[in-house]
Amino acid sequence: FQESVKSQHTERCIDFLTKELKVSNEKEAAERVFFVSARETLQARIEESKGNPPHLGAIADGFQIRYFEF
């Protein structure tokens, strides 16, 4: 499920930057757009506020990489 959401959001962001705003080409936009789950980020920050490592808020594989990119 998360991969389909990620794909949909990434595609929409690239279209927005290239076709609507016309501030980037597709290749450049694809290299700069990334996806972070708001729910995972919120859970990670809650865990951090409790003194726990952020990965305890992870929902899906690869969270650590996405979180640090964010």
C-alpha positions in Angstrom: 0.0 0.0 0.0 2.7 2.5 1.0 4.5 1.9 -2.3 1.4 2.8 -4.3 0.9 6.0 -2.2 4.6 6.9 -2.6 4.4 6.4 -6.4 1.2 8.4 -6.7 2.7 11.3 -4.6 6.0 11.3 -6.4 4.3 11.3 -9.8 2.0 14.2 -8.8 4.9 16.2 -7.4 7.0 15.8 -10.5 4.0 16.8 -12.7 3.4 19.8 -10.5 7.1 21.0 -10.8 7.4 20.3 -14.5 4.0 20.9 -16.1 2.3 23.4 -13.8 5.1 25.5 -12.3 7.5 24.8 -15.2 10.5 25.3 -12.8 12.2 22.0 -13.5 12.6 19.2 -16.1 11.5 15.7 -15.3 14.9 14.3 -14.7 15.9 17.0 -12.2 12.5 16.9 -10.4 12.7 13.1 -10.1 16.1 13.4 -8.4 14.8 16.0 -5.9 11.4 14.7 -4.9 11.2 12.2 -2.1 8.5 10.7 0.1 8.2 10.7 3.8 5.2 9.3 5.7 3.8 12.0 7.9 2.5 9.3 10.3 5.9 7.7 10.6 7.6 11.0 11.2 5.1 12.0 13.9 5.6 8.6 15.6 9.4 9.0 15.3 9.3 12.4 16.9 7.0 11.1 19.7 9.5 8.4 20.4 12.4 10.9 20.3 10.6 13.1 22.9 10.4 10.0 25.1 14.1 9.6 24.8 13.8 6.6 22.5 15.5 6.1 19.1 13.3 7.4 16.2 13.2 4.0 14.5 10.7 2.8 17.1 8.1 4.8 15.2 8.8 2.9 12.0 5.8 1.4 10.1 7.5 0.2 6.9 10.9 -0.9 5.8 13.3 1.8 4.9 12.0 4.3 7.4 15.4 5.3 8.8 16.6 6.4 5.3 13.4 8.3 4.5 13.4 10.0 8.0 17.0 11.2 7.7 16.4 12.5 4.2 13.5 14.5 5.6 
